[in-house]
Amino acid sequence: MAPSMQSSLREQQYPLIHHLANCIEDVWREYLELSPYQVPGDLGYIEGSLEGERLVIENHCYQTPQFRKLHLELAKVGNGLDILHCVMFPNPEYAIPIFGADLVGGKAGISAAIADLSPIHSDRTLPQSYHDALSNLPTAAFSQPRDLPEWGDIFSEFCLFVRPVGEEEKTFLSRVRAFLTLHCQLAIATTPLTAKLEIDGVLAGQRYYCQKQQKNDKTRRVLEKSFGVEWAERYMNTMLFDYVA
């Protein structure tokens, strides 16, 4: 039986964040053999403050034969900022992309929504099976695309980074479900690597991904303001974007 991932925090968040958290769980449960992942005792549930507002963070982490870490983070700052963050880190023996998704929003709507299957190969290309499957997805149109950050070379040509408006939220949710479903199906069909050189290449790709993501100054600044520089550094390197050395 899959472990429980129920969260009281999501009930208080913007509907798309609530629905996406449930979507991620549903797909994980349907396709993967989940088992608990050991989270540091002080990092599973966190409370702090940001500019006088209460900050709450919940982390849910799991592992499977194909993935060393499935991480779903939900955060809320007062009544004005809701956040979802998700990353699926493959085990080093699986030369498959890294799924990532982030939502930032509040009462007025979602200001940023991103989802991707990021390549880990040194030439920044996806495995052919992933490229073919993603190419065959129906076209999804959004009226307000957003520009990737300067460090965004880790993202694939299929990366979706938008500000969804109105019914586009349902389109975004549907596209993320499609990404997740394809990823899980292809992951469990992937033959594990055995050659050390190939496994080292996967580790190098994951390390590059994490180092680039750690350049996200917005995330780091929020954590530093709330908990201090040392704590923020540990959280960025331990919970958000850890990698096997």
N, C-alpha and C positions, 0 to 999 in steps of 0.2 A: 504493500500500500504506500502511495506517495505521502511524504510528510506534509503536515498542514502548513499553509502559508497565509492563513487568515491575518488580516491587518485592520486594526481599528482606525488607523490614521487615514487610510484611503477613503473611508466613508465621508470624511470631511473635505476631501479635495475636489478640484474641478472635475466634472464628469468624464472628460476624455482621459484624464490621468487615471481615474478610478477604473474606467473600462479597459484601458490598455494594460494596467496591472493584472486585471482578471484575464485578459486575453493571453498575456505571457504565461501565466500559470496554467491556463487551460491547455495550451499547446505543449508546454513542458510535460504536464501530466499525461497527455495523450500519447506522446511519442517516446519519452525518455524514462529510464529507470533511475528515479531520483533517490539520493541518499543525503543525509545531513553533511554540511561542510562546517568545520569548526571555525567560528568567528570569535575573535578576542572578546572576552567577557564584557569589556567596557565599550564595545563598539557596535553591539547589536541594536541597542536602543539608546538614543542620545538626546539630552535636552540641554539647551543653552539659550542665548539671546542674541539678537542682531538689531542694533540701533533701537533698543527698547522693546522690540517685539520678541515673543516667545518662538524659539526655533526647536523643532522636533525632527529627528531623523530615525527612520527604521530601516534596518538592513536584514534582508533574507538571502541566505546563501546555501547552495546545494551543489552536489557533484554527481556525475554519471560516468559510465565507462568511457564516453567520448569527450567529456568536458571536465576539466579539473576544477572549474568554478563557474557557477551560474549565480550572478549577483543582481538582485533587484533592490534598489534603494528608493524609498519614498521620503520626501522631506516637505515641511510646511513652516513658513515664517509668518506668524500672526495670521491675519485673514486676507493677506494680499499677495502671497507668493506660494505656489505649489510646484513641486518638482518630482519628476520620475527619472530615474537613471537605471539603465540595465546594460550589462555586458555579459557575454557568454565566452569564457576563455577555454579553447579546446585543450585537451591533453596534448603533450608534445608529440605523441605518436600519430596525431591526426593532422595532416596538412590541409586544413580547411580554414575558411575565413573566420574572423571575429565578428559576431553579431553585436551591434550596439544600438541603443535607442535612448533619446533624452527628450523630455517635455518640460517646458517652463511656462507657467501661466498663473492665472488667478481669476478673480471674479469677472474681469473684463474679457477673458478669453486666453487662448494660447499664443504667446509671443514667439515661441521657437519650438519647432518639432523636427527632430532628425532621427533617421533610421538608416542603417547600412549594414552590408556584409563586407567588411573591410579585408582586403587581401593581405596575406602575410608573406607572400613571395617577394624576393628582393627586386623583381622587375615590376612590382605593384599590379600584377595581373591575377585574376581569379582563376581557380581551376575550371577547365572547360565545361565540366558538368554544371557548375554554378552559373557560368556565363550563359550557357544555353538556356537553363531554366529561368533565369531572371529576364533574359531577352524575350521569352515567350509570355511574360506577364502582360495583362492588358494595360494599355496606356492610362496613366493617372494624371489628371490635369489639376494644377493649383494656381490660383491667381496671384499669390504673393510668395514667389521663391526667395530664398535668402542666400547670401554669399557665404561660402565656407571660409573659415579662418585661415590665416597665412600658413599655419602649420598643418593644414588639412590635406596634405598629399597622401595621408593614410587611407582616405576614403576612396571608394570605387566609383566607377562611372554610373552606377545605379543608385548612388546615395541620394536620399530624399531629405532635403533641408528646406523647410517652408514655414510660413505662418498660416495655418489652416483657418479658413473663415467659413462659418455656417456649416453647410452640408459637407464641406471639405474635411471636416473632422472625421466623419464616417469613412471617407475615402482614405484618409491617412491610416485610420485604424485597420481597415481592410488590407491595405498594402503591407503594414507591419505584420499582420497575421500571415500573409502570403510569404513574406521574407522568412518568418520564423518556421512556418510549416516546411518550406523547401529546405531550410537549413537543417532541421531535425531529420527529415527524411534522407537527405544526402549524407549527413554525418553518420547515421547508423548503418548506411550502406558502404561507407568508406573502409578500405582495408588499412589497418594500422601499419605504420612504418616500422622497420626493424633496423635499418642502416643508421649508424650514429651520425654520419655526415648529414643525412636528410633531417633527422630529429634536431640536430644542432641548428639547421636552417630554420625550422619552425620556431624554435626558441628565440632565434635572432629576430624573426619577424614579429613575434609577440612583444619582445623587448622594445623594438622600434615603435610599435603601436603605443605602448604604455608611455614611453618617453615623450612622444608627441602629445598625447592626451594630457600629460602632466604640465604641459605648457599653457593649459587653459587658465588664464589669469583670473577670470571671473569667478570660477569655482574656488580657486585658492584664496582670493581676497575675502570671499564670504566666510570661509572656514577660519581664516586668520583673525578676522574681526570678531568672530564669535568665540573662538577657543584658543587663540594664540598661534604664533608661528610654528612652534615645535609640534603642537598637536596636529595642526593642519598638514604639516609635512608627513607625519606618521600616517594620518588618515589617507592622504593622497597615495602614499606608497604601499599601504597595507590593505586598505579596503577597496579603493577605487581602481587603481591601476598597478597592481602587483605583478611581478613576473618572476619566472624561474631564472636564477642567475646562471 
